[in-house]
Amino acid sequence: MSQPGWYPDPAGSGSLRWWNGTHWTENLNPEPPGGSRRRAPASRRTDYQAAPVQEAGWDAGQETVRLIDATVGGLLLHADEQVVAYGGSSMAWVHVEWVAYWAASVPGGYGRPAIQWIFQAGRHPFLGGPKVEVVIEDSAITLHGRPGARLDGAPGNGPASGVAEKVWRGLVALCQVLAERRLVSELAGRVLAGESIDVAHGLTVHPGGVRAERVSLSWRAISGAVLEGGRVWIQQSGSTTPVLYVPQQNPNAVLIPALLAALQAA
C-alpha cells in the first residue's frame, strides 16, 4: 500500500486512519468520541457503507437546489447556491476542489446501530487543505423554521428518524449540481488534454485508461464504475467481477463513475 489515503484503522479504532504513503499517522476520520485512540472491541467497529445517491444526482437532470439551515451537533449548518458553511468553516462551491460523502453505521443506544451521514468538501485534496466536514445524526439535529424538530433520541420522545439523512441528501444534491458537474468537466478536460491525474488517493486516470498499484486498464477494457458497499468499483469489460476499487470516502472517489463515463464518451 503506497498511495496516501484514508484506510480502515489497523489499530481497530473503528475509524479511518490516514496513511501518508510510508507510515500510519495519528489522524483519524471520523475522530472517535473523546479522541480515544485505543483499540475498540470488534463489536464497536464502524461499518462504512455506500449511500445510493449518485443515480439520483445531476446526471438525472436535477436543477432545483434548496437552501439548508439547521443546527447539527450544536453548530450552525447553512448551504445555498453560493456556499456551504458549518460551525467556523465555510467554502464557496466555486472553490471546492474535492468532495466525499458516505454513510457510517456506528454503535447506538439499546444495542441498536445508529447511522452517521458524513459530508466533506474542500480544497487541495492531497495536501491537507481547508475543508468543510459535517457529521449528521438524527440524535442531535434541529431544522430551523420547524418548531419541535429537535431530535434528542431519548426513549419515548418519538424522534423523527430520517431527518439527518434528508439533510445530508440535501447537501449532496447541492454538491452534485454546484460542484460535481464542474469538477468532472475540469478533470475530464485535463485528461483529454494529455494529462495524468490522481483521483481518490490510489487511482490514476490518464489518456490511455486508468491504473492503480497493481492494475492497469485501457479504456476499451473498462465497462464502467459503480458505488457499492462503501467502495467505488471499476468493472472490466466482459467480466462480472470488478477488478479494482477505491474507498468511497476518499476525496473525489464519488466522481469516478461520471468521470470515466465522460472520458469514454469523448
C-alpha positions in Angstrom: 0.0 0.0 0.0 1.9 3.0 -1.2 -0.8 5.5 -2.1 -1.7 8.1 0.6 -5.3 7.9 1.7 -7.9 7.0 4.3 -8.0 3.3 5.1 -9.6 1.2 7.9 -7.6 1.8 11.1 -5.3 -1.2 11.7 -5.4 -0.3 15.4 -9.2 -1.2 15.4 -10.5 2.3 16.4 -13.5 1.9 14.1 -12.4 5.0 12.2 -10.3 5.5 9.1 -6.7 6.3 9.6 -4.5 8.4 7.3 -1.7 6.5 5.5 0.8 9.1 4.2 2.4 6.7 1.7 5.1 5.5 4.1 3.5 5.1 7.6 0.3 5.4 9.5 -0.3 8.9 11.0 -2.3 10.0 14.1 -5.1 11.4 12.0 -8.4 9.6 12.3 -11.6 10.2 10.3 -14.1 10.4 11.9 -12.4 11.0 15.3 -13.8 8.7 17.9 -15.8 10.3 20.8 -13.3 11.8 23.3 -10.4 11.5 20.9 -9.7 7.9 22.1 -7.0 6.2 20.0 -7.2 2.8 21.9 -8.2 -0.4 20.2 -12.0 -0.8 20.2 -13.8 -4.1 20.6 -14.8 -5.7 17.3 -18.5 -5.2 18.1 -17.9 -1.4 18.1 -16.1 -1.0 14.9 -17.6 1.3 12.3 -19.2 -0.3 9.2 -18.8 2.1 6.3 -21.5 1.9 3.7 -22.2 3.3 0.3 -25.2 5.5 0.0 -27.2 5.3 -3.2 -27.2 9.0 -4.2 -25.2 9.0 -7.4 -28.0 7.8 -9.6 -30.4 10.5 -8.4 -27.8 13.2 -8.8 -27.1 15.7 -11.6 -26.9 13.1 -14.3 -30.6 12.6 -13.8 -31.1 16.3 -14.7 -31.8 17.7 -11.3 -31.6 21.5 -11.4 -33.5 22.6 -8.3 -31.5 23.2 -5.2 -32.8 24.1 -1.8 -31.5 26.2 1.0 -30.4 24.2 4.1 -30.4 25.8 7.5 -30.0 23.5 10.6 -28.2 23.1 13.8 -26.1 19.9 13.8 -24.3 18.8 16.9 -24.7 22.3 18.4 -23.2 24.1 15.3 -24.9 26.0 12.6 -25.1 24.4 9.2 -26.0 26.5 6.2 -25.9 25.7 2.5 -27.3 27.5 -0.5 -26.4 28.1 -4.2 -23.3 30.0 -3.2 -21.7 28.5 -0.1 -21.7 25.6 2.4 -20.8 26.6 6.0 -20.7 24.6 9.2 -19.5 25.9 12.5 -16.4 28.0 11.8 -15.7 26.6 8.4 -17.2 27.8 5.1 -16.4 27.4 1.4 -17.9 28.7 -1.8 -18.9 25.9 -4.2 -16.8 27.5 -6.9 -13.7 27.0 -4.8 -14.4 23.3 -4.0 -11.7 21.0 -5.4 -12.8 17.7 -3.9 -15.9 16.1 -2.3 -16.7 13.0 -0.4 -19.8 11.7 1.2 -20.8 8.4 2.7 -22.9 6.7 5.5 -21.4 5.1 8.5 -23.1 2.6 10.9 -21.9 3.2 14.4 -22.9 1.8 17.8 -26.2 3.2 19.1 -28.2 3.1 22.2 -30.0 -0.1 23.4 -27.8 -2.3 21.3 -29.1 -0.8 18.0 -26.7 0.7 15.5 -27.1 4.4 14.5 -26.2 6.0 11.2 -23.8 8.9 10.7 -24.2 10.8 7.5 -20.9 12.3 6.5 -20.3 15.1 4.0 -16.9 16.7 3.1 -15.9 19.4 0.6 -12.5 21.1 0.4 -9.5 22.3 -1.5 -6.1 20.7 -2.2 -7.3 17.1 -1.7 -3.9 15.5 -1.2 -2.3 18.4 0.7 -4.5 18.8 3.8 -6.2 21.9 2.5 -9.2 23.7 4.1 -12.4 21.8 4.2 -16.0 21.7 5.5 -16.9 18.5 7.2 -20.3 17.7 8.5 -21.3 14.5 10.5 -25.1 14.3 10.9 -27.1 12.1 13.2 -30.8 12.1 14.0 -29.9 12.2 17.7 -28.7 15.9 17.5 -30.2 18.0 14.8 -32.5 21.0 14.7 -34.1 22.2 11.5 -34.6 25.9 11.6 -38.1 27.1 10.9 -39.6 23.9 12.2 -40.5 24.2 15.9 -40.2 21.0 17.8 -37.9 19.4 15.3 -35.2 18.9 17.9 -34.2 15.2 17.8 -32.6 14.2 21.1 -33.0 10.5 20.6 -34.3 10.0 24.1 -36.5 6.9 24.6 -40.2 7.7 24.4 -39.8 11.1 22.8 -40.6 9.8 19.3 -37.6 11.3 17.4 -38.4 11.9 13.7 -35.9 9.4 12.3 -34.6 10.0 8.8 -34.2 13.8 9.1 -30.4 13.5 9.3 -30.4 11.5 6.0 -32.7 14.1 4.4 -30.4 17.0 5.4 -27.4 15.0 4.2 -29.1 14.2 0.9 -29.9 17.9 0.5 -26.1 18.7 0.9 -25.3 16.0 -1.6 -27.8 17.4 -4.1 -26.4 20.9 -3.8 -22.9 19.5 -4.2 -23.8 17.5 -7.3 -25.3 20.5 -9.1 -23.0 23.2 -7.9 -19.6 21.4 -7.6 -19.5 17.9 -9.1 -20.5 18.9 -12.7 -17.7 21.4 -12.8 -15.2 19.1 -11.2 -15.9 16.2 -13.6 -15.7 18.6 -16.6 -12.4 20.0 -15.4 -10.8 16.6 -14.6 -12.0 15.2 -17.9 -10.7 18.2 -19.8 -7.2 17.7 -18.2 -7.1 14.1 -19.2 -8.3 14.8 -22.7 -5.5 17.4 -23.0 -3.0 14.7 -22.3 -2.5 14.9 -18.5 -2.5 12.1 -16.0 -4.4 12.9 -12.8 -4.7 11.3 -9.4 -8.2 10.6 -8.2 -9.2 9.3 -4.8 -5.8 8.5 -3.4 -4.9 5.5 -5.4 -6.3 5.8 -8.9 -4.5 7.5 -11.8 -6.7 8.4 -14.8 -4.7 9.1 -17.9 -5.3 9.4 -21.7 -4.9 5.7 -22.2 -7.1 4.5 -19.3 -6.7 4.0 -15.6 -4.1 2.4 -13.3 -3.7 1.6 -9.7 -0.9 0.0 -7.7 -1.2 -3.4 -9.4 -3.8 -3.0 -12.1 -3.8 -1.1 -15.4 -6.8 -0.9 -17.7 -7.2 0.6 -21.1 -10.4 2.5 -21.9 -11.5 -0.4 -24.1 -11.1 -2.8 -21.1 -13.4 -0.7 -18.8 -17.1 -1.2 -18.8 -17.9 1.3 -16.0 -17.8 2.0 -12.3 -20.3 1.7 -9.5 -20.7 2.8 -5.9 -21.4 -0.2 -3.7 -20.5 -1.3 -0.2 -18.6 1.8 0.7 -16.3 1.5 -2.3 -16.1 2.6 -5.9 -15.7 -0.5 -8.1 -14.2 -0.3 -11.6 -15.6 -3.1 -13.8 -13.7 -4.8 -16.6 -15.4 -5.4 -20.0 -16.6 -8.9 -20.4 -16.4 -9.7 -16.7 -18.9 -9.5 -13.9 -16.2 -9.2 -11.2 -14.8 -5.7 -10.5 -11.0 -5.6 -10.9 -10.1 -2.7 -8.6 -11.7 -0.3 -6.2 -11.1 2.8 -4.1 -12.8 3.6 -0.8 -15.8 5.9 -1.3 -14.7 8.2 1.4 -11.5 9.2 -0.4 -11.5 12.6 -2.0 -13.4 12.7 -5.3 -14.0 8.9 -5.3 -17.7 9.6 -5.9 -16.8 11.4 -9.1 -15.2 8.3 -10.7 -18.3 6.8 -12.3 -19.2 10.1 -14.0 -15.6 10.9 -14.9 -15.0 7.5 -16.6 -18.3 7.8 -18.4 -17.4 11.3 -19.7 -14.0 10.2 -20.9 -15.3 7.1 -22.6 -17.9 9.2 -24.4 -15.4 11.8 -25.6 
